[in-house]
Amino acid sequence: MPTHWRDTVALDEQQRLVRESIRDITADFDDDYWRERDRKAEYPTELVDTLGEHGWLGILIPEEYGGVGMGTKEVAVMMEELGASGGGFSGPQSIHGGIYNSVPLIRYASEELKAEVLPGMASGDIALQSLCLTEPNAGSDSTSIETRAEKEGDEYVITGQKIWISRVDHSDYALVMARTTPKEDVEKRTQGISMFLVDLDDAYDQDALDIERIPKTASRPVHSFEMWFSGLRVPERNLVGVEGEGFYQLLDGLNEERLAIAAEALGLGFAALESAVDYANERVVFDRPIGKNQSIQHPIAEAYARLRAAKQVTYSAADVLEDVDRTEAGARANTAKYLAADAAFDAADIAVQAHGGFGVAREYDVERYFREARLTRLVPITQELVLNYLGNNVLGLPKSY
Ligand SMILES: Cc1cc2nc3c(=O)[nH]c(=O)nc-3n(C[C@H](O)[C@H](O)[C@H](O)COP(=O)(O)OP(=O)(O)OC[C@H]3O[C@@H](n4cnc5c(N)ncnc54)[C@H](O)[C@@H]3O)c2cc1C
């Protein structure tokens, strides 16, 4: 499928430059590369290093800290390209944390912390790829986290358990969310949570951090971990922003991140669709290409229509996100994530069906896209929680929890 089938939204010169640059880079990382990374569950280090050399890991970091100082739409373009190139969800996910963990640092960290990490993040010399929020006893109810950070002199002491934390094995630092005031003692449950920049080498040196990888089937090149913090001592200067306001700091920028996730799902969906179209044109059964059969052609075309529509919603949201109020920004970003994840899933599903038995053969990649497309409906927020947002905050329906 010519890539222009995907080029359905208006981009300015800078955004086209991002697209062409990422297309050039990803041309060296083909389906064989991704198939092998998936089979071996191996991080795409070569791709990430190349993106770092070209400055793309600092896409959101201001120029004064060595980044390129671009915005949400440019990130969406980059992430879609990384997915559509054959990287699927794993391609963009391999760098996602590093891109978005820069946001609260830029907005809230002290100058000292910014100077310590942002230039290195932009060049790729420092990896701050992990955000540690989710906990086993809280799940989607993230303000119920139980990890505690107790102030002792000029340090905080962090104790607690995290789960499903991505890229810890490829991170020098992590952002850790912990309660500095128990939930029972705050007026609103969103209060009393703080954000810390944790030096992971220091944590291992203190013998205050254990991690264990969670074996999983989707997005295998990007690993997820359980983490146990046991009395980790973090200097006070590593508190990011204001004590007790970490959850608000995290929410600030969340809508932009959600659009990036939508773009990642779109890239994956387009990759699956491209495989479906190629195979439907090539495979001959009953003396005709299977793509002549409307039972194959129509679902492929329908998946394309859904991807196009989700792409329109995603990119138009990126254009206006800063000009609309918070609820409307949330509505647009959540709608984009919801539609993109479902559109990617539909595209991957028809891609598997069109391949017949080869739909489950590793060599055709569509089974990999299918596994990854299923994951996009679960992370970073489940489809149900997105619908809760739209139902409660936009439509005024009663909250069920
Ligand atoms: C591969 C992967 C990578 C991840 N990376 C990170 C990371 O880097 N950092 C991090 O902090 N977290 C990470 N997560 C965690 C992720 O954000 C959570 O898995 C996700 O938010 C869902 O939480 P849960 O798994 O606990 O599901 P649960 O909250 O247990 O939900 C289970 C099911 O119940 C539904 N449900 C629950 N409550 C409601 C309700 N009120 N209304 C309707 N439906 C409801 C959910 O939609 C879901 O279908 C990752 C997860 C995965 C799988």
PDBQT file of the ligand as one rigid body, heavy atoms in Angstrom, charges set to zero:
ROOT
HETATM    1  C1  LIG A 501       1.762  -3.604  28.827  1.00  0.00    +0.000 C 
HETATM    2  C2  LIG A 501       1.367  -2.647  29.914  1.00  0.00    +0.000 A 
HETATM    3  C3  LIG A 501       2.188  -1.553  30.163  1.00  0.00    +0.000 A 
HETATM    4  C4  LIG A 501       1.870  -0.675  31.213  1.00  0.00    +0.000 A 
HETATM    5  N1  LIG A 501       2.747   0.343  31.518  1.00  0.00    +0.000 NA
HETATM    6  C5  LIG A 501       2.521   1.097  32.635  1.00  0.00    +0.000 A 
HETATM    7  C6  LIG A 501       3.500   2.039  33.090  1.00  0.00    +0.000 A 
HETATM    8  O1  LIG A 501       4.561   2.215  32.466  1.00  0.00    +0.000 OA
HETATM    9  N2  LIG A 501       3.249   2.743  34.221  1.00  0.00    +0.000 N 
HETATM   10  C7  LIG A 501       2.109   2.572  34.941  1.00  0.00    +0.000 A 
HETATM   11  O2  LIG A 501       1.937   3.235  35.966  1.00  0.00    +0.000 OA
HETATM   12  N3  LIG A 501       1.155   1.672  34.542  1.00  0.00    +0.000 NA
HETATM   13  C8  LIG A 501       1.343   0.927  33.421  1.00  0.00    +0.000 A 
HETATM   14  N4  LIG A 501       0.397   0.002  33.008  1.00  0.00    +0.000 N 
HETATM   15  C9  LIG A 501      -0.814  -0.183  33.806  1.00  0.00    +0.000 C 
HETATM   16  C10 LIG A 501      -2.076   0.245  33.057  1.00  0.00    +0.000 C 
HETATM   17  O3  LIG A 501      -2.189   1.640  33.080  1.00  0.00    +0.000 OA
HETATM   18  C11 LIG A 501      -3.245  -0.467  33.755  1.00  0.00    +0.000 C 
HETATM   19  O4  LIG A 501      -3.125  -1.856  33.456  1.00  0.00    +0.000 OA
HETATM   20  C12 LIG A 501      -4.575   0.029  33.283  1.00  0.00    +0.000 C 
HETATM   21  O5  LIG A 501      -4.760   1.357  33.709  1.00  0.00    +0.000 OA
HETATM   22  C13 LIG A 501      -5.726  -0.822  33.841  1.00  0.00    +0.000 C 
HETATM   23  O6  LIG A 501      -5.566  -1.097  35.199  1.00  0.00    +0.000 OA
HETATM   24  P1  LIG A 501      -5.679  -2.619  35.719  1.00  0.00    +0.000 P 
HETATM   25  O7  LIG A 501      -4.821  -3.455  34.823  1.00  0.00    +0.000 OA
HETATM   26  O8  LIG A 501      -5.382  -2.643  37.157  1.00  0.00    +0.000 OA
HETATM   27  O9  LIG A 501      -7.170  -3.009  35.450  1.00  0.00    +0.000 OA
HETATM   28  P2  LIG A 501      -8.368  -2.921  36.522  1.00  0.00    +0.000 P 
HETATM   29  O10 LIG A 501      -8.450  -1.544  37.067  1.00  0.00    +0.000 OA
HETATM   30  O11 LIG A 501      -8.240  -4.055  37.467  1.00  0.00    +0.000 OA
HETATM   31  O12 LIG A 501      -9.637  -3.162  35.605  1.00  0.00    +0.000 OA
HETATM   32  C14 LIG A 501     -10.025  -4.461  35.162  1.00  0.00    +0.000 C 
HETATM   33  C15 LIG A 501     -11.233  -4.333  34.233  1.00  0.00    +0.000 C 
HETATM   34  O13 LIG A 501     -12.337  -3.755  34.943  1.00  0.00    +0.000 OA
HETATM   35  C16 LIG A 501     -12.791  -2.587  34.289  1.00  0.00    +0.000 C 
HETATM   36  N5  LIG A 501     -13.224  -1.598  35.287  1.00  0.00    +0.000 N 
HETATM   37  C17 LIG A 501     -12.637  -1.299  36.482  1.00  0.00    +0.000 A 
HETATM   38  N6  LIG A 501     -13.301  -0.330  37.113  1.00  0.00    +0.000 NA
HETATM   39  C18 LIG A 501     -14.330   0.028  36.294  1.00  0.00    +0.000 A 
HETATM   40  C19 LIG A 501     -15.391   0.986  36.384  1.00  0.00    +0.000 A 
HETATM   41  N7  LIG A 501     -15.538   1.798  37.430  1.00  0.00    +0.000 N 
HETATM   42  N8  LIG A 501     -16.256   1.075  35.351  1.00  0.00    +0.000 NA
HETATM   43  C20 LIG A 501     -16.127   0.258  34.272  1.00  0.00    +0.000 A 
HETATM   44  N9  LIG A 501     -15.163  -0.671  34.137  1.00  0.00    +0.000 NA
HETATM   45  C21 LIG A 501     -14.273  -0.784  35.133  1.00  0.00    +0.000 A 
HETATM   46  C22 LIG A 501     -11.585  -2.091  33.485  1.00  0.00    +0.000 C 
HETATM   47  O14 LIG A 501     -11.969  -1.275  32.400  1.00  0.00    +0.000 OA
HETATM   48  C23 LIG A 501     -10.959  -3.400  33.038  1.00  0.00    +0.000 C 
HETATM   49  O15 LIG A 501     -11.615  -3.881  31.903  1.00  0.00    +0.000 OA
HETATM   50  C24 LIG A 501       0.685  -0.859  31.954  1.00  0.00    +0.000 A 
HETATM   51  C25 LIG A 501      -0.139  -1.949  31.656  1.00  0.00    +0.000 A 
HETATM   52  C26 LIG A 501       0.193  -2.840  30.668  1.00  0.00    +0.000 A 
HETATM   53  C27 LIG A 501      -0.710  -4.024  30.414  1.00  0.00    +0.000 C 
ENDROOT
TORSDOF 0
